[in-house]
Amino acid sequence: MVLDLRDYLRVLRRSWPIVLAVTLLGLLGGAAGNLMVTPTYTSETQLFVAIQNSGSVQELQQGNTFSQARVQSYVKTATTPAVLQPAIDSLGLSATAEQLASRVTAKSDINTVLISIAVADSSPVQASATAQAVASSLVRVVESLEQPKTGGTSPIRLSIVTPATVPTMPSAPNTKLNLALGLFVGLAAGVGTAVLRNLMDNRVHGEADVAAISAAPVLGRIAFEPLASTSPLLTQSPSQSPRAESFRQLRTNLQFATAAGQGKSIVITSSLPGEGKSTTAANIAIALSEAGQAVCLVDADLRRPMMNEYLGLDRNVGLTTALIGRAEVDDVLQPWGETNLFVLTSGQLPPNPSELLGSARMSNLVMRLEEIFDVVVIDAPPLLPVTDAAVISRNTDGVVLVVGVDKIKRQDLEKSIDSLRLVDANFMGIVINRLPMKGPDAYAYAYYSTDETVARWGKSAEDRTSPNHGDLSGSHHVSRLDESREATVFPATPRD
């Protein structure tokens, strides 16, 4: 998978804790390495090389050229035993000339007659004393080497112009450099880890991952709120919460998708269990009914039905009851709330769900519900574990696929979309569920979020449940439905 700049930025925003942690580890590693190294102090002295005899300007110029030519030889001489051993003897050092040579550095700048001698030692005082001793020894050795054989004084004179001083700060380790290096290495490793983790992570994290897999329209983006797991219904969240707003937006997009009369029965499914397709189906039905439409919510998940638990309804009779001919579908519909929302629960679980859902009776039942209601929302089982959803989609007008962020892998989403294509289902679009409130994949909603909303959303489910929007205690039973059948209002004539 090829990443562009935006993908890299998204990866870094998504994995910033890892990048930060590895960067800090690199910084700590640099600091630890710095502490493990014994401090080294460096003392430096400078010597000036001059010609002893004076004369005309031409002689001085020739002497200066001669001095510069000899300087490099003196630099080499500074680290020889002839210079170092007298310095060792004068200071009473236990090191050999070879060992001391590894700590002595002699150099000279081009076109100058200055020689710099630096000595490194774990003791600042010892470094200064050794540098001074080596410089003094070099003066004597050069004077001895340059002395004419016929006698007389040496034409070359070395003078110490900068005496060695005791250093106050260690020259090594370089704390700033080590920390900067550790920070750079840690940052590079953190970014590399984040990118590698992203390449190896094949989960769907947000809309960008969905768009990379399918060109299907995104009908809705559902914000995830912590209490949604215990209070999943739209009526249990504040009207101005991000979750409520996201379902209203989804309702609007579905109304546009079906505005031309292309479909009245909608299957809500997912790839795998746990992506939130049942709560999405329930909330879509509630949102549509609150907009004034007559809605029927059908629990067609005959393996793990959940609508009776979410809505507090009885599932002893329902879809399977009507499919096997024990009751008419009109008699097993249960009203919910004060809006025109009716629920067809699953009924008793059958041993052959796929056969029932793919039967002609199921097709006729859907057609009957389409005649009665404006919209029929069908909660179907996940696509990958069983074939039920694909079977149902052949008898309905459209399929909406719920994608749970961080719950599904990319290849599983691809398989689900392919399975819908194989049965020629009308794939209406995708609902991205469980979007985080913060981060690169966050649900883009902030205008209606207030402290008051948060306070209301923090209340218990019992406090938030309105008596006008269903009773979660399970008080809706078939007996209540039978008693109120005469009060149930359906459209008088079937609609085209």
C-alpha positions as CSV (number, residue, x, y, z in Angstrom):
1,M,0.0,0.0,0.0
2,V,1.5,3.3,-1.1
3,L,1.1,6.2,1.3
4,D,0.9,9.9,0.3
5,L,1.7,12.9,2.5
6,R,-1.8,13.0,3.9
7,D,-1.7,9.3,4.8
8,Y,1.6,9.9,6.7
9,L,0.1,12.8,8.6
10,R,-2.9,10.7,9.5
11,V,-0.7,7.8,10.6
12,L,1.3,10.2,12.8
13,R,-1.8,11.7,14.3
14,R,-3.3,8.3,14.9
15,S,-0.1,6.9,16.4
16,W,1.3,9.9,18.2
17,P,1.4,8.1,21.6
18,I,3.8,5.5,20.0
19,V,5.9,8.2,18.3
20,L,6.1,10.2,21.6
21,A,6.9,7.1,23.6
22,V,9.7,5.9,21.3
23,T,11.1,9.4,21.0
24,L,11.3,9.7,24.8
25,L,13.0,6.3,24.9
26,G,15.6,7.6,22.5
27,L,16.1,10.7,24.6
28,L,16.4,8.6,27.7
29,G,18.9,6.4,25.9
30,G,21.0,9.4,24.9
31,A,20.9,10.6,28.5
32,A,21.8,7.1,29.9
33,G,24.6,6.7,27.4
34,N,25.9,10.2,28.5
35,L,25.8,9.1,32.1
36,M,27.6,5.9,31.5
37,V,30.6,7.6,29.9
38,T,33.4,8.8,32.2
39,P,33.8,12.6,31.9
40,T,37.0,13.6,30.0
41,Y,38.6,17.0,30.4
42,T,40.8,18.5,27.7
43,S,43.5,21.1,28.4
44,E,45.2,22.9,25.5
45,T,48.4,25.0,25.1
46,Q,49.9,26.8,22.1
47,L,53.5,27.3,21.0
48,F,55.0,29.8,18.6
49,V,57.8,28.8,16.2
50,A,60.3,31.5,15.4
51,I,63.7,32.0,13.7
52,Q,66.4,33.1,16.2
53,N,68.6,35.3,14.0
54,S,67.3,38.5,12.5
55,G,68.3,40.3,9.3
56,S,66.9,42.0,6.3
57,V,63.3,41.8,5.2
58,Q,64.2,39.1,2.6
59,E,66.0,37.0,5.3
60,L,63.0,37.3,7.6
61,Q,60.6,36.3,4.8
62,Q,62.8,33.3,4.0
63,G,63.0,32.4,7.7
64,N,59.2,32.5,8.1
65,T,58.8,30.2,5.1
66,F,61.3,27.9,6.6
67,S,59.5,27.9,9.9
68,Q,56.2,27.1,8.3
69,A,57.8,24.2,6.5
70,R,59.3,22.8,9.8
71,V,56.1,23.3,11.8
72,Q,54.4,20.1,10.5
73,S,57.5,18.1,11.5
74,Y,57.3,19.5,15.0
75,V,53.6,18.6,15.2
76,K,54.6,15.0,14.4
77,T,57.4,15.1,16.9
78,A,55.0,16.1,19.8
79,T,53.6,12.6,20.1
80,T,56.8,10.7,19.9
81,P,58.4,9.0,22.9
82,A,61.3,11.5,22.7
83,V,58.9,14.2,23.8
84,L,56.4,12.2,25.9
85,Q,58.8,10.2,28.0
86,P,60.4,13.2,29.6
87,A,56.9,14.6,30.4
88,I,56.0,11.3,32.0
89,D,59.1,11.3,34.1
90,S,58.7,14.9,35.2
91,L,55.1,14.2,36.4
92,G,55.7,10.7,37.7
93,L,53.0,9.2,35.5
94,S,52.4,5.4,35.4
95,A,51.4,5.5,31.7
96,T,53.7,4.5,28.9
97,A,54.6,6.9,26.0
98,E,52.4,4.9,23.7
99,Q,49.4,5.2,26.2
100,L,50.0,8.9,26.6
101,A,50.2,9.4,22.9
102,S,46.6,8.2,22.5
103,R,45.5,11.1,24.7
104,V,47.7,13.8,23.1
105,T,46.7,15.7,20.0
106,A,49.0,18.1,18.2
107,K,48.0,20.2,15.2
108,S,48.8,23.4,13.4
109,D,46.8,25.6,11.2
110,I,47.9,26.1,7.6
111,N,50.0,29.2,6.9
112,T,50.7,29.8,10.6
113,V,53.7,29.0,12.9
114,L,51.5,28.1,15.8
115,I,51.3,24.6,17.3
116,S,48.4,23.5,19.5
117,I,48.9,20.6,21.9
118,A,45.8,19.2,23.7
119,V,45.8,16.5,26.3
120,A,42.6,14.6,27.5
121,D,42.4,13.1,30.9
122,S,39.7,12.1,33.4
123,S,41.2,14.6,35.8
124,P,41.1,18.3,34.8
125,V,44.2,19.1,36.9
126,Q,46.1,16.2,35.4
127,A,45.1,17.2,31.9
128,S,46.5,20.7,32.4
129,A,49.7,19.6,34.0
130,T,50.3,17.0,31.2
131,A,49.7,19.5,28.4
132,Q,52.1,21.9,30.0
133,A,54.7,19.2,30.5
134,V,54.4,18.0,26.9
135,A,54.8,21.5,25.5
136,S,57.9,22.2,27.6
137,S,59.4,18.8,26.6
138,L,58.7,19.7,22.9
139,V,60.5,23.0,23.3
140,R,63.6,21.2,24.6
141,V,63.6,18.4,22.1
142,V,63.2,20.8,19.1
143,E,66.0,23.0,20.5
144,S,68.2,19.9,20.8
145,L,67.3,18.6,17.3
146,E,67.9,21.9,15.6
147,Q,71.2,22.7,17.3
148,P,74.0,22.9,14.8
149,K,76.7,20.2,15.0
150,T,79.4,22.8,15.0
151,G,78.0,24.2,18.2
152,G,76.1,27.4,18.9
153,T,72.5,28.1,19.5
154,S,69.5,26.5,17.6
155,P,68.2,28.7,14.8
156,I,64.6,27.7,15.8
157,R,63.0,28.7,19.0
158,L,59.7,27.4,20.3
159,S,57.9,29.6,22.9
160,I,54.8,28.8,24.9
161,V,52.3,31.6,24.1
162,T,49.2,30.1,25.7
163,P,49.9,28.2,28.9
164,A,47.6,25.2,29.7
165,T,44.8,25.9,32.1
166,V,42.6,23.7,34.2
167,P,39.3,23.1,32.3
168,T,36.1,23.7,34.2
169,M,33.8,21.7,31.9
170,P,34.3,18.2,30.5
171,S,35.0,18.0,26.8
172,A,33.4,14.5,26.6
173,P,30.8,13.3,26.7
174,N,29.0,16.1,24.8
175,T,25.7,16.2,26.7
176,K,23.9,18.4,24.2
177,L,25.0,16.4,21.2
178,N,24.1,13.0,22.9
179,L,20.7,14.2,23.9
180,A,20.1,15.7,20.4
181,L,21.2,12.4,18.8
182,G,19.1,10.4,21.1
183,L,16.1,12.6,20.3
184,F,16.7,12.3,16.6
185,V,17.1,8.6,16.7
186,G,14.1,8.1,18.9
187,L,11.9,10.3,16.7
188,A,13.0,8.5,13.5
189,A,12.4,5.1,15.2
190,G,9.0,6.3,16.5
191,V,7.9,7.5,13.0
192,G,9.2,4.3,11.5
193,T,7.4,2.2,14.1
194,A,4.1,4.1,13.5
195,V,4.4,3.7,9.7
196,L,5.3,0.0,10.0
197,R,2.5,-0.6,12.4
198,N,0.0,1.1,10.1
199,L,1.2,-1.0,7.1
200,M,0.8,-4.2,9.2
201,D,-2.5,-3.1,10.8
202,N,-5.3,-4.0,8.4
203,R,-8.2,-2.8,10.5
204,V,-10.6,-0.1,9.4
205,H,-9.9,3.0,11.4
206,G,-12.0,5.6,9.7
207,E,-13.5,7.0,6.5
208,A,-10.2,7.2,4.7
209,D,-9.8,3.4,5.1
210,V,-13.4,2.8,3.9
211,A,-12.9,5.1,0.8
212,A,-9.7,3.1,-0.1
213,I,-11.8,-0.1,-0.2
214,S,-15.1,1.0,-1.7
215,A,-16.5,3.9,-3.7
216,A,-19.9,3.4,-2.1
217,P,-21.3,6.5,-0.6
218,V,-21.0,7.1,3.1
219,L,-24.5,7.6,4.3
220,G,-23.7,8.3,7.9
221,R,-20.9,8.7,10.4
222,I,-21.9,7.7,13.9
223,A,-20.0,9.2,16.8
224,F,-19.0,6.8,19.6
225,E,-19.8,7.9,23.2
226,P,-18.8,5.9,26.2
227,L,-22.3,5.4,27.5
228,A,-23.7,4.2,24.2
229,S,-23.0,0.6,25.1
230,T,-25.5,0.8,28.1
231,S,-27.8,3.4,26.6
232,P,-27.8,2.7,22.9
233,L,-31.1,4.3,21.8
234,L,-31.4,7.6,20.2
235,T,-34.1,8.6,22.7
236,Q,-31.7,7.9,25.6
237,S,-29.2,10.5,24.5
238,P,-29.6,14.3,24.6
239,S,-31.1,15.8,21.5
240,Q,-28.0,17.9,20.9
241,S,-25.4,15.2,21.5
242,P,-23.0,14.3,18.7
243,R,-24.6,10.8,18.6
244,A,-28.1,12.2,18.1
245,E,-26.9,14.6,15.5
246,S,-25.1,11.9,13.5
247,F,-28.3,9.8,13.4
248,R,-30.3,12.8,12.2
249,Q,-27.8,13.3,9.4
250,L,-28.0,9.6,8.5
251,R,-31.8,9.9,8.4
252,T,-31.6,12.8,6.0
253,N,-29.2,11.0,3.7
254,L,-31.5,7.9,3.7
255,Q,-34.4,10.1,2.8
256,F,-32.5,11.5,-0.1
257,A,-31.4,8.0,-1.2
258,T,-35.1,6.9,-1.3
259,A,-36.6,10.2,-2.4
260,A,-37.2,9.0,-5.9
261,G,-39.2,6.0,-4.7
262,Q,-36.3,3.6,-5.4
263,G,-36.8,1.7,-2.2
264,K,-38.9,1.4,0.9
265,S,-37.4,-1.7,2.5
266,I,-33.9,-1.3,3.8
267,V,-31.7,-4.1,5.2
268,I,-29.2,-3.0,7.8
269,T,-26.3,-5.4,8.2
270,S,-22.6,-5.6,8.9
271,S,-19.7,-7.8,8.1
272,L,-19.2,-9.3,11.6
273,P,-20.9,-9.2,15.0
274,G,-20.2,-6.3,17.3
275,E,-20.1,-3.6,14.7
276,G,-23.3,-2.0,15.9
277,K,-25.7,-2.9,13.1
278,S,-28.7,-3.6,15.5
279,T,-28.4,-0.4,17.4
280,T,-28.0,1.4,14.1
281,A,-31.1,-0.2,12.7
282,A,-33.1,0.7,15.8
283,N,-32.0,4.3,15.8
284,I,-32.6,4.7,12.1
285,A,-36.2,3.5,12.6
286,I,-36.6,5.9,15.6
287,A,-35.2,8.8,13.7
288,L,-37.4,8.2,10.6
289,S,-40.5,7.9,12.8
290,E,-39.7,11.1,14.6
291,A,-39.6,12.8,11.2
292,G,-43.3,11.8,10.7
293,Q,-42.9,8.7,8.7
294,A,-44.7,5.4,9.4
295,V,-41.9,3.0,10.1
296,C,-41.7,-0.8,10.7
297,L,-38.6,-2.2,12.3
298,V,-38.1,-5.9,11.6
299,D,-35.7,-8.0,13.7
300,A,-34.6,-10.5,11.1
301,D,-31.6,-11.6,13.0
302,L,-33.0,-15.1,13.8
303,R,-29.7,-16.2,15.4
304,R,-29.0,-13.4,17.9
305,P,-32.0,-11.1,18.1
306,M,-31.5,-7.9,20.1
307,M,-34.5,-5.6,19.3
308,N,-36.6,-7.0,22.1
309,E,-33.8,-6.2,24.6
310,Y,-33.1,-2.7,23.2
311,L,-36.8,-1.7,23.0
312,G,-38.2,-3.6,25.9
313,L,-40.5,-5.7,23.8
314,D,-41.7,-9.4,23.9
315,R,-40.3,-11.7,21.3
316,N,-42.3,-14.8,21.9
317,V,-44.3,-14.0,18.8
318,G,-43.0,-12.0,15.9
319,L,-41.4,-12.6,12.5
320,T,-41.1,-16.4,12.7
321,T,-44.7,-16.6,14.0
322,A,-45.9,-14.9,10.8
323,L,-43.6,-16.8,8.5
324,I,-44.8,-20.2,9.7
325,G,-48.5,-19.1,9.3
326,R,-49.5,-19.1,13.0
327,A,-50.5,-15.4,12.9
328,E,-50.9,-12.6,10.4
329,V,-48.2,-10.0,10.4
330,D,-50.6,-7.3,11.3
331,D,-51.4,-9.1,14.6
332,V,-47.8,-9.5,15.7
333,L,-46.6,-5.9,15.1
334,Q,-45.9,-4.1,18.4
335,P,-46.2,-0.3,18.7
336,W,-43.3,1.6,20.3
337,G,-43.4,5.1,21.6
338,E,-45.7,7.9,20.6
339,T,-44.5,8.1,17.0
340,N,-45.8,5.9,14.2
341,L,-43.1,3.2,14.8
342,F,-44.0,-0.5,14.9
343,V,-41.7,-3.3,15.7
344,L,-41.8,-6.9,14.4
345,T,-39.6,-8.8,16.8
346,S,-37.9,-12.1,15.8
347,G,-40.3,-14.5,17.4
348,Q,-39.1,-18.0,18.5
349,L,-35.7,-18.9,17.0
350,P,-36.0,-21.5,14.2
351,P,-33.5,-24.2,13.4
352,N,-33.4,-23.1,9.7
353,P,-33.1,-19.3,9.6
354,S,-31.7,-19.0,6.1
355,E,-34.5,-21.1,4.6
356,L,-37.2,-19.1,6.3
357,L,-35.6,-15.7,5.3
358,G,-35.2,-16.8,1.7
359,S,-38.7,-18.3,1.4
360,A,-41.6,-16.9,-0.7
361,R,-43.4,-16.1,2.6
362,M,-40.7,-13.7,3.6
363,S,-40.9,-12.0,0.3
364,N,-44.6,-11.7,0.6
365,L,-44.3,-10.4,4.2
366,V,-41.9,-7.7,3.1
367,M,-44.2,-6.7,0.3
368,R,-47.1,-6.5,2.7
369,L,-45.1,-4.3,5.1
370,E,-44.1,-2.0,2.2
371,E,-47.8,-1.5,1.5
372,I,-48.5,-0.5,5.0
373,F,-45.5,1.6,6.0
374,D,-43.5,4.4,4.5
375,V,-40.2,2.7,5.4
376,V,-39.4,-0.9,6.5
377,V,-36.1,-1.2,8.3
378,I,-34.8,-4.8,8.6
379,D,-32.1,-5.7,11.0
380,A,-30.3,-8.7,9.4
381,P,-27.5,-10.9,10.7
382,P,-23.8,-10.2,9.7
383,L,-22.8,-11.1,6.2
384,L,-19.7,-13.1,6.7
385,P,-20.7,-15.7,9.4
386,V,-24.0,-16.6,7.7
387,T,-25.8,-16.0,4.4
388,D,-29.0,-14.7,6.0
389,A,-28.4,-11.0,5.1
390,A,-27.5,-11.8,1.5
391,V,-30.7,-13.9,1.2
392,I,-32.9,-11.2,2.6
393,S,-31.4,-8.5,0.4
394,R,-32.8,-10.2,-2.7
395,N,-36.4,-9.5,-1.4
396,T,-35.7,-5.9,-0.4
397,D,-35.0,-2.6,-2.1
398,G,-31.6,-1.7,-0.6
399,V,-28.8,-2.7,1.8
400,V,-26.9,-0.5,4.1
401,L,-23.7,-1.8,5.5
402,V,-22.6,-0.8,9.0
403,V,-18.8,-0.6,9.4
404,G,-17.5,-0.6,13.0
405,V,-14.3,1.4,13.4
406,D,-11.5,-0.8,14.8
407,K,-13.8,-3.8,14.8
408,I,-13.3,-5.1,11.3
409,K,-10.4,-5.8,9.0
410,R,-10.1,-4.4,5.5
411,Q,-10.2,-7.8,3.8
412,D,-13.5,-8.6,5.7
413,L,-15.1,-5.5,4.5
414,E,-14.0,-6.3,0.9
415,K,-15.6,-9.8,1.3
416,S,-18.8,-8.3,2.5
417,I,-19.2,-5.9,-0.4
418,D,-18.3,-8.7,-2.8
419,S,-21.0,-11.0,-1.3
420,L,-23.6,-8.2,-1.9
421,R,-22.5,-7.9,-5.5
422,L,-22.8,-11.6,-6.0
423,V,-26.5,-11.6,-5.2
424,D,-27.1,-8.3,-7.2
425,A,-28.2,-6.5,-4.0
426,N,-28.9,-2.8,-4.3
427,F,-25.9,-1.6,-2.2
428,M,-27.1,1.9,-1.0
429,G,-24.1,2.8,1.0
430,I,-22.1,2.5,4.2
431,V,-22.6,3.8,7.8
432,I,-19.3,4.2,9.7
433,N,-20.0,3.4,13.3
434,R,-18.0,4.0,16.5
435,L,-16.1,7.0,15.2
436,P,-13.9,8.5,17.9
437,M,-14.6,12.0,19.1
438,K,-11.0,13.1,18.8
439,G,-8.1,12.2,16.5
440,P,-7.5,12.0,12.8
441,D,-10.6,9.7,12.2
442,A,-12.8,11.7,14.6
443,Y,-16.5,12.5,13.9
444,A,-16.5,16.1,12.8
445,Y,-19.1,17.6,15.1
446,A,-18.6,20.2,17.7
447,Y,-21.2,23.0,17.3
448,Y,-23.9,21.5,19.5
449,S,-21.6,19.9,22.1
450,T,-21.9,21.8,25.4
451,D,-21.2,21.2,29.0
452,E,-25.0,20.9,29.6
453,T,-25.1,18.2,27.0
454,V,-22.3,16.3,28.7
455,A,-24.0,16.7,32.0
456,R,-27.3,15.3,30.6
457,W,-25.5,12.5,28.8
458,G,-23.8,11.6,32.1
459,K,-27.1,10.7,33.7
460,S,-28.3,7.2,34.2
461,A,-30.3,5.4,31.6
462,E,-33.4,5.4,33.8
463,D,-33.2,9.2,34.1
464,R,-32.8,9.7,30.3
465,T,-35.5,7.3,29.2
466,S,-38.6,9.3,28.3
467,P,-42.0,7.8,28.9
468,N,-43.0,9.0,25.5
469,H,-40.3,6.9,23.8
470,G,-40.8,3.4,24.9
471,D,-40.4,1.4,28.1
472,L,-37.2,-0.6,28.6
473,S,-38.7,-2.6,31.4
474,G,-40.4,-5.0,29.0
475,S,-44.0,-3.8,29.5
476,H,-45.0,-4.1,25.8
477,H,-46.5,-7.6,25.5
478,V,-48.6,-9.3,22.9
479,S,-51.7,-9.0,25.2
480,R,-51.3,-5.2,25.2
481,L,-51.0,-5.2,21.4
482,D,-54.2,-7.2,21.1
483,E,-56.1,-4.8,23.3
484,S,-55.0,-1.8,21.4
485,R,-55.3,-3.1,17.8
486,E,-58.4,-1.0,17.2
487,A,-56.4,2.1,18.0
488,T,-53.6,1.2,15.6
489,V,-53.6,3.5,12.6
490,F,-52.2,2.3,9.2
491,P,-52.5,4.0,5.9
492,A,-56.0,3.3,4.4
493,T,-54.8,2.1,1.0
494,P,-51.6,0.6,-0.3
495,R,-49.1,3.0,-1.8
496,D,-47.4,2.6,-5.1
